[in-house]
Amino acid sequence: MDKKVLLFRRMMTAALALLIALTLAFIWHNSFEKKSDSAQKSSYVTEKIVKPVAEPIVGPGKVTDHGVRKMAHMVEFFLLGTEVTLLLAVRGLLCGPGFSGAMLFGVLTAMTDETIQLYSDRGSQLTDVWLDSASFAAALLLSGLVCFLFIRRMRKKVA
């Protein structure tokens, strides 16, 4: 393999690993917050950011803190799933054991997230594990398909 390609792979691997670590730190840091601090942050985001954007679309009074928190979970884990998929693609592990290992990573990350919340006075919800895992899986499937099609197209151009 070309030295430039190997260097690119190493650099992308390092960058994606750092990005994944930062995303995990963000997710788990939020889980360590006290219930009152988390609620205050959610209310602020709901009132100042989400409501002005979403209410004209869904209607007044339909945007709630609870819904915003659930959407935040989904976005965090969708982002994490996309980052992991890109790492698999760069490493050439998009199919087979890499894919199933990534899904296990997503589920264990969601379980860890909810376990952390047990120690921050917020409680844990099995439904959040399912929601987080489903968001991770959706990202894995969607971004995996995009990567697969991109790689296939690039191979056709080379051939």
C-alpha positions, -999 to 999 in steps of 0.1 A, spaced: 0 0 0 12 35 -8 30 54 20 7 84 16 -24 62 19 -10 46 51 -2 80 66 -37 92 57 -52 62 74 -31 67 105 -40 104 107 -77 97 101 -77 69 127 -61 92 153 -84 121 145 -116 99 147 -104 81 178 -100 115 195 -134 127 182 -150 95 196 -133 100 229 -144 136 231 -180 126 222 -180 99 249 -166 125 274 -194 149 265 -221 122 268 -208 109 301 -201 143 316 -237 153 310 -248 121 328 -228 130 359 -247 163 363 -271 166 391 -308 163 382 -314 200 390 -285 212 369 -295 190 340 -331 202 342 -320 238 342 -297 233 312 -325 215 293 -350 243 301 -325 269 288 -319 250 256 -356 244 251 -366 280 256 -337 298 239 -328 275 210 -353 247 203 -387 264 207 -379 294 184 -369 270 157 -393 241 162 -426 257 173 -433 274 139 -430 239 124 -448 217 150 -471 243 166 -471 262 198 -469 243 231 -458 211 215 -421 214 223 -413 201 258 -382 197 280 -388 160 280 -389 158 242 -358 180 239 -339 157 263 -349 126 243 -339 143 211 -305 152 226 -299 116 235 -308 106 199 -285 132 184 -256 124 207 -257 87 199 -264 92 162 -233 114 161 -213 87 180 -225 60 156 -215 81 126 -180 87 140 -176 49 148 -187 41 112 -162 65 97 -135 49 118 -145 14 106 -145 26 70 -110 42 74 -97 9 89 -114 -12 63 -136 -30 89 -170 -18 77 -183 -53 71 -185 -84 93 -171 -85 128 -163 -48 128 -199 -39 123 -212 -62 150 -184 -51 174 -194 -15 167 -231 -23 176 -220 -39 208 -199 -8 216 -230 14 210 -252 -7 233 -225 -9 261 -220 29 258 -257 34 263 -258 11 292 -228 29 308 -245 62 303 -276 51 321 -255 34 349 -237 67 355 -270 84 360 -277 61 389 -249 78 407 -259 114 399 -293 112 415 -311 112 382 -321 76 379 -317 52 350 -343 43 323 -342 12 302 -361 31 275 -332 55 272 -308 25 266 -331 14 238 -334 49 224 -297 55 225 -289 21 210 -315 25 182 -300 60 173 -265 45 173 -277 16 151 -295 40 127 -263 60 123 -243 28 118 -266 16 91 -272 49 73 -236 61 74 -223 26 67 -244 25 35 -231 59 25 -195 48 31 -201 15 13 -215 33 -18 -187 59 -17 -160 32 -15 -177 12 -43 -179 43 -65 -142 52 -59 -131 17 -68 -150 19 -101 -133 51 -109 -99 36 -102 -106 4 -123 
